[in-house]
């Protein structure tokens, strides 16, 4: 006794479902990798933005491919997750690229500080730098001005006692 053969219509439906599953999975992987990459260096951020756009496109393609398949709830959830993660990565990476000089100055400031008050100062400088960068202020960013002011006050303080002792 042989088992009944599947109907010819069942095979294309399974193939469509498998293609939609692969597409949704690929979109989800691209979006997740993009989310990690946008928090790195310049070229990693660019690659993350590209992967985020690819993840969004694959998520939309998975939604279209899942149309007409049975039990598509998991497909829709994974495709929507790919779109949401991709959009988050795209926005984060795009903002990071748009504000690249400010972001680099903040990372250097945080890497050089050891105290909570230093981290709070870096955060304040970041906010000031973002506003001055977005407003197109041609002046020096606040982080450079604060560093220059602290260096100048240190050199002035050390010069005054030396000059007082040099005088008779």
Order of alpha helices (4+ residues) and beta strands (2+ residues): alpha-alpha-alpha-alpha-alpha-alpha
